[in-house]
Amino acid sequence: MKSVLIVSTLTLSLLSANAFAHDEHASQVGSPGDAAKVSKTVEIDMNDTMRFTPATISVKRGETVKFLVKNSGKVKHEMVLGSIKELQEHAALMQKFPEMEHSDPNQISLDPGKSGELVWQFSKAGRFDFACLQPGHFEAGMRGNIVVK
């Protein structure tokens, strides 16, 4: 019983540390956007070929973007904004804990056939990434990038 408690505590510590790092990085990418201030709308399709369409998006610094995201596949997919390093780390964690659910302001998870919105303001210029972190999807190449000029 004691070993189960120790493993559970360590797991929660790792998840909490990851969530903190995730929130910290999200502020570097930008911040959740105000739907009333959307200046650009981008439609994103996620499918079972493990691809996003489009896979490259260009936006202007300071722009608030509404991503209209659709899962046209037959399995759950998600779009998570972050750096490639953070996305790799989070994907590895999802591989270890496939039942883990997360709900962060810089991501949207969708069941098959569902659609949703993600509103984000890009406050800094640079190249940012997005990916599906469902187990195996990132490794299969389900990722893209956002160029902020």
HUFEN-V578756 format. One record per residue. RES is the residue in three letters. SS is DSSP state (H for helix, E for strand, C for the rest). OMEGA is omega in degrees with one decimal (999 if undefined). Layout:
BEGIN
RES&SS&OMEGA, RES&SS&OMEGA
END
This chain:
BEGIN
MET&C&-178.3, LYS&H&-179.6, SER&H&176.9, VAL&H&178.7, LEU&H&179.4, ILE&H&179.1, VAL&H&179.0, SER&H&179.3, THR&H&178.5, LEU&H&179.2, THR&H&178.7, LEU&H&177.8, SER&H&178.8, LEU&H&179.8, LEU&H&178.4, SER&H&178.5, ALA&H&178.7, ASN&H&179.7, ALA&H&178.8, PHE&H&178.9, ALA&H&-179.3, HIS&H&179.6, ASP&H&179.7, GLU&H&179.8, HIS&H&-178.7, ALA&H&179.2, SER&H&176.0, GLN&H&178.8, VAL&H&-176.6, GLY&C&-179.3, SER&E&176.5, PRO&E&-176.9, GLY&C&175.8, ASP&C&-177.3, ALA&H&179.6, ALA&H&-177.0, LYS&H&-179.8, VAL&C&178.7, SER&C&179.7, LYS&E&176.5, THR&E&-179.9, VAL&E&176.0, GLU&E&-179.6, ILE&E&174.9, ASP&E&175.0, MET&E&-177.6, ASN&E&-173.9, ASP&C&170.2, THR&C&-180.0, MET&C&178.8, ARG&E&169.7, PHE&E&173.9, THR&E&-3.2, PRO&C&179.4, ALA&C&177.6, THR&E&-177.2, ILE&E&176.1, SER&E&176.7, VAL&E&177.7, LYS&C&176.6, ARG&C&-179.5, GLY&C&-177.1, GLU&C&173.3, THR&E&-173.1, VAL&E&171.7, LYS&E&175.0, PHE&E&173.2, LEU&E&-170.3, VAL&E&179.7, LYS&E&173.9, ASN&E&179.5, SER&C&-179.0, GLY&C&-179.5, LYS&C&175.8, VAL&C&179.5, LYS&C&175.1, HIS&E&176.1, GLU&E&175.6, MET&E&-178.6, VAL&E&177.7, LEU&E&177.2, GLY&E&174.6, SER&C&179.9, ILE&H&179.5, LYS&H&-179.5, GLU&H&179.8, LEU&H&177.0, GLN&H&180.0, GLU&H&-178.7, HIS&H&177.8, ALA&H&178.5, ALA&H&177.8, LEU&H&178.3, MET&H&176.6, GLN&H&-178.5, LYS&H&-177.1, PHE&C&-173.5, PRO&C&179.5, GLU&C&-176.2, MET&C&174.5, GLU&C&175.9, HIS&C&-179.9, SER&C&-179.4, ASP&C&-177.9, PRO&C&-178.8, ASN&C&-179.8, GLN&E&173.6, ILE&E&176.6, SER&E&-176.7, LEU&E&173.3, ASP&C&-179.7, PRO&C&177.1, GLY&C&-177.4, LYS&C&177.1, SER&E&177.9, GLY&E&-178.1, GLU&E&171.6, LEU&E&-179.5, VAL&E&-174.6, TRP&E&175.2, GLN&E&-179.7, PHE&C&-173.1, SER&C&-177.6, LYS&C&175.2, ALA&C&177.9, GLY&E&178.2, ARG&E&-179.6, PHE&E&-174.3, ASP&E&169.9, PHE&E&-176.8, ALA&E&169.8, CYS&C&-176.5, LEU&C&171.2, GLN&C&-175.6, PRO&C&177.4, GLY&C&-175.4, HIS&C&177.8, PHE&C&-178.4, GLU&C&178.7, ALA&C&176.2, GLY&C&-178.7, MET&C&-179.5, ARG&E&178.8, GLY&E&179.8, ASN&E&179.2, ILE&E&177.8, VAL&E&179.6, VAL&E&-178.5, LYS&C&999
END
